[in-house]
């Protein structure tokens, strides 16, 4: 009897886990080096995972070597897997705009080239509307116009394995220490209300 109850308990738990996974949604953003962008989104309450990759281009199966040379039309982007019961798409868009400078064309910090341009991707009309709404609110904060592109999401290619969780795995990397960490700290100071308790 106890064994039967245990099996039922495990089955219910697995079913609940599957339901939670199926209710997750995805959003896509490009805002400079994906190491920096991934670290920001993974720190947000309600975000399950952020995956570094490439989007917005016109070349099948791009590699980092090609993208970094600006030869594929892709931007370094991040796929954000989130729980809409805990964080809204609109809040993700807000975090996106508040964690980088959307007024610099094809540049973010020391990184230059079309692969570092600012893009907010949408998958439906409501998401496009949310992006436009947040962008209008953010525009008031800047003296220069926002140059962020708004694009429909078509294909996202996950980047090579060594790029995933790069900041977390390489805290002493010179770029991480000089660029990524200060960028995250600036966002953390600006929006501590959005962060998980264990965010660095």
Beta strands, then each sheet from edge to edge (+ up, - down):
strand 1: 24-31
strand 2: 47-55
strand 3: 75-83
strand 4: 107-108
strand 5: 111-112
strand 6: 118-122
strand 7: 149-152
strand 8: 156-158
sheet 1: 7+ 6+ 1- 3+ 2- 8+
sheet 2: 4+ 5-
end
